[in-house]
């Protein structure tokens, strides 16, 4: 089992935990709007960290912010009854498909 699967298991298990004992349970208890605000906040922080990268070497600030974004995105998916592995499956399905062709194949609302 890889770290992605382990994290998914932990996030799913925390859905029923006491919000006072678990940050993830607290997020779930606060509801979707709160989780979405966290995702947006983490996305903005990742963008700012990316803007501050000056060399192509590992940048711990950027890596940390992207990890926060991925974590909160996984919380969002699980809160909505989605399996995070489905995102990986979708990415796998896109291998060998031009990004332009993939985007053109989406419905109009998805292209916006």
Secondary structure, DSSP 8 states (H G I E B T S, - for coil): --HHHHHHHHHHHGGGS-TTT-HHHHHHHH-HHHHHHHHHHHHHHHHHHHHT--SSS--HHHHHHHHHHHHHHHHHHHHTT--HHHHHHHHHHTTTS-HHHHHHTS-HHHH-
